[in-house]
Amino acid sequence: MSARMYVVGALLALLVPARAHAWPVDLVVPLEPGKERFHKLDTVDWVQVADASVADAELLPGSNELLLTGQKAGRTLLLLYAGGRFAVWSLTVGSPPREDPAPRLAAARKACPDLNATTGTERSLSASVKDSACRLALLELLKTDAFVARELELTFDLPVLQEQLASLGEGLEPLGLEARYSGAGVVVSGAGSPEVHRKALWELFHRSVGRVPLDDQIQEVKPPAPTDAGVPAAVEVEREIPVEVLPPPKKSRKR
């Protein structure tokens, strides 16, 4: 029997914050190959693992318990969704090589002149994102485990937000969805299957920097229930009557 670890108390504010967001993740969860770890969540509708070969996630029926199982050493992401809001966790299985964030932090400091970052037990990062160079440098830095979402304080200039919105549009357009700003928040709208909905949230996460207020207006359209359309309908076929079963022709009498 595999060893189990039970973790209680993932608050809604941690699981699905009032603001959906992108890089960095909300939480880094360590796992071991072949071992299980339970999380008790306040609320959750569904979850999706980016790479199921690294780790598996399962919602236990009749509860808000999340079962995480490490499969092999590596890193992957877990998307959690509840009531129009979502969060992303980083699942680290075993002891994969850790990427040194120092070079990316140095590049971000150069691109964002007022960036202020502290490391150690009291981590934090603040910056004014005034141009594309700063946004892209932060995007690369925040893909590491150097910071999690609650440790950020970013201020964006309007042109940078417009650039980020254009990037979101590029990711959502092939899905038949669209994004627009309402104040400082992003409204994502359209209709699609549950799979399309999930892809849209991944696009939002991967293409945005820091917390983004999200108004999720995607209407999920479930695929139609299976019907008998694939079964050939009964077709009446005119059959030729075999000659041998026909009554013999009557012979005409000559007068």
N, C-alpha and C positions, 0 to 999 in steps of 0.2 A: 504494500500500500504506500502510495506516495505521501511525503510529508506535506502538511497543510499549515498555512498561516492565515489567521483570520484578523482582518483589520476593520474596525468599526468607526463610524463618525465622519465620513466624507460629507461635509455639509453641502447644501445646495449651492452656496456661494462658491464653493470650490469645484464641485462637479460641473455645474452649468452656470457660470457667472451671468450677471445681468447684461453684460456685454460679451457677445461672442467675439472671438478674436483670431488672430493668426499667430505666426511665429512671435514669441516662443510658445512652448507648450504650457499647460496649467500645472502639470505635475509630472515628476519623474518617478516611475515605479520600478524598483529592482525585483527581478525574478530569477529563479534558478531552473536550469533545464530539468524537466520531468517532475517539477514540484508545483503545487497549487497554492494560490493565494486568494483569499476571499476579501471583497470589499462590500460593506453595507452602505448603500446609497439612499439618499432621501427620496429621489425620484429619477427615473430613467425610462425612456421609451424604447430605445434600441442602441446597440453599439456595433462598431465595425472595426476590425483590425486591418491595417494596411497590408501586412505580410503575415499570413497565418502560418507560414513555415517557421517563423521565429517565436510567435506566441499565439495563444488561442484565448478568446474571450467569450464567455457564455453567461447570459442572464438566466438565473434559476427561476423556473416557473412559479408563479404565485408569490413572488417576493421581489424586492429591489436589490437582491444580492447578486454581485458580479463575481464570477469565478474566472480568474486568470491562471493560465497554465503556460509555463515556459517550455518551448519545444527544442530550441537550440540556441547557442550563444549568438548574440547579435542585438540589433536595435530595430524597433518598429514603432509605429504610432497607433493609437487607439482613439477613435472618434466616438464620443458619447452624446446622445441627443435626448432632450426632454422639453416638451412644451414650447417649441419654437426657439430654444436656445441650445447651444452646444459647447462642448469642451474637447480638448485634445490632450491626451496623456502620452508621454514617452515611456515605452516599455523596454527596459534594458535587461536582457537575459544573460546570466553568467557574467563574465568579465571581458567583454569585447574591448579592443583597443580604443582608448579614449582620445578624442581629437583635442589637441591643445587649442583653446580659444584665443590665446594671446595674440597671434598674428592677425586674426580677424578683429580683435578688440583694438589693436593698434591702427588698423586700416579705418575702423569706424571713428576713432578719435581724430584721425587726419581729415576725414570727410565731414565730420560734424564737430566744428570747433568748440562748441560749448558742452560737449558730452561729458558727463560726470558719472563715473562707475566705481562702485566699491565691491570687493569680493570678500570671501570668507563667510562667516556665519551670518553677517548682516549684509546680504547682497542687495544692490540696487543699481538702477541705471536710469538716467534722465538725459534728455537731449531735445534740441529744437531741430526738427527735420525741415530744412529750408529748400533742399534741392534734390534732384534725382540721385546724385552721387551719395549723399548721406543716406537716403532711403535704401538704396541697394546695398550699401556697406552694412547697415543695420540688419537687413534681411539675411545676409550671410552670417553675421555674428549670432543672430538669434536662432539659427538652425542648430547651434550647438546646445549643450546642456549648461551653458554658463549662467543663464538666467531663466526664470519662469515668469509667466505673465504678470503675476501680482507684484513683481519687483520692478516694473517699468513705469516710467512717467514720460511720455513723449508728447510734444506739441508740433503739429503739422501746419505748414503754410498751405494756403489754398491750392496753388499750382501743383504741389506734391500730391494732395488728395485727388486732384483731377487726374493726375498721371496714374495713381493707384486705381482709380475707378476705371480708367481705360484698360488697364491690365486685367481687372476683373471681368470687364466686358468681353475681352478676348477669350477668356476661359469659359464664360457662360453662354456665349452665342452659339457654339456648336451643340449645346444642350437644349437650345430653344428657350433660354431664359434671359433675363436682362437685369441690370443693376442700375440704381440711381441713388443720388444722395437726397436725404431729407434732413436738413440741418447738418449735423456732424455725423449722422448715421447713414448706413447703407440699407436700402430697400431692395431685396431680391424677389423678383416676381416671375410668374409664369406657371406653367403646368407641366408635369412630367411624372414618370414612374418613380417608385421609391428608389430605384437605382440612380435615376437622374438626380433626385433630391440629394442623395449622398454624395454624388460626384460634385454637385454644386458647392456643398459645404467644404469638401476637400479643396476645391479651387479657391474658395474664400480664404481658407487657412493658409495655403501655400503662397498666395499672391499678395497678402497684406502684411503690414508690419505693426505690431502692437495691437492693443485692444481696439476693436471696431464695433460701435453700436450697430446691431443688426435687427432689422425688421424682416423676419422670414415670412414672406407671403407666397411661397411656393405651394401650389395645390397639387397634392399627390393624386395621381390617377392610377388606380390599381388595374393591373391587366385583367381582362375579362375572364370570368370563370370558364373552366373547360366545358365544352359542349360536345354534342355528338356530331359536330361538323366534320370530324375526320373519319366518321364511319360512313361508308357508302350507303346512301338511302336505297330502300327497296325499290326496284324498278320493275314495272310490269313488262314482260317481254312476250311478244307474240310468238308463239311456238308453232311450227309447222306440224300438223298432225301426220304421224307416220302413215305411209300409204297402206301398210298391211292392216291397219285397224279401220280403214275406211270400208264402208259396205261396198260390195261389188256393184258395178253399174248395172242398172236394169236393162235387160235386152228388149229392144222394141219388137213387137209382133208384126209380121207382115200379113196383110190381108189379101 
